[in-house]
């Protein structure tokens, strides 16, 4: 099983990487054979390089993440509520999201799924 302390640390590193605008720092949290589905139902990004490219594009919005509650650890999953705050079309916007990270034995993220939709988008 992955280490719960390292799993929670990875969530905080994820938020910090957005603050720094570093897709490379985010990608470093992921396993080589990882997947990202953001949001649920959208095309899945497969592999660390595709994930890095996805985050690099996402970060162009200047998005900043803010944890909105504690990280929940259950088995090999870390689940966390957060808000995405960005400036879009000249005004501040917010998206309320819940992400799930599934970890491997090396404490790398092997799967990320983001749960949000139109009703979670504020100010758009």
N, C-alpha and C positions, 0 to 999 in steps of 0.2 A: 504494500500500500504506500502511496505517497505520504509525505510528511505534512500534517495539517499546518504546522507553523510556516513551512516553506510555501504551502498553497496560499495561505493568507498573505504572506509577503509578496507573492507574485501578483495578487490583485492590487496591492498598494503600489507595486512597481509599474503596473499597467497604467494606473491613474497618473503617476508621476511622469511616465513616458509621454503621455498626452500633454501634460503641462510643459514638458520640454520640447514638444513637437518632434519627437524622435521615433519614426517608424522602425528604425533599426533596433532601438531598445525594446519596443513591443515585440518585434519578430524574434528577438533573442529569448523570449519567454516560451516560445512554441517549439514543439518537436518538429523534425524535418518532415514528417508525414502527417502533419496536422490538417484540420479543417476548420473553416470559419463560415458560419451561416448568419449573416447580419443584414436585415432582420430575418427571422424565421420565414421560410417560404421563398427567399431570394436565392439566386444561384450560389452554390457553395464554392468557396475559394479553397483549393487543395494545395498543400505544401507550403513550407515556410516562405519561399520567395513570392508566391502569389499572395500570401497573407501580408507580407511586408508591403507589397505594391498597393494592396487594398487600403492598408492603414496610411500609407503615404498620401494617397488620394483623399482619404477622410480628413486628414490633418490639414489639408489646404484650406478648409473652412475656418481654421483657427479654433476648432472645438476644444473645450476644456471639460473635463469630467469631474463630478463631485459625488462622492459616496453619500447615499441618502439613508444609510442604515448599516448595521453590522454585516460582515461577511459570514455566510453560513457555510459550514463544512460538513459534508455528509459523505462518507466513503471516499471515493476518488473525485468528488465534485466540490467546487467552491461556487456558491451562488451569491450574487450581490446586486442590490438595487443602487442605481445612480442616476444622475441627470447629466445630459449633454447640453452644455451651454455654448451658444455660438451667435455670431452676428451674421444675419442673412438678409439680403435686400435692405441693408441699412438700419436694421433694428434687431434688438436682442431676441433670441428664440431659445426654447428649452424643449428637450425631448426626455421623457421619463422612460428608463430602460431597466430591465433585469437581464443580466448576463449569467450564463452558466459556463464554467471552465471545467473540463474533465482532464485529469492529470494522469501521467504514466508513472512508473516506478522511479524514474529519474527526476520527478517533480517538474516535468515539462507539460505545457498545455497541449493536449492532443485534439481537443474539440472545444470550440467556442460556439455558443448559440446565443443570439440576442433576441429578447422578447420585447417588442414594441410595435406600434402601428399608428395609424392616423389619429386615434383618440388620445395618444400619448404625446402628440406634437402640439406645443403651445406657442401662440404668437405667429403662426405661419399663415 
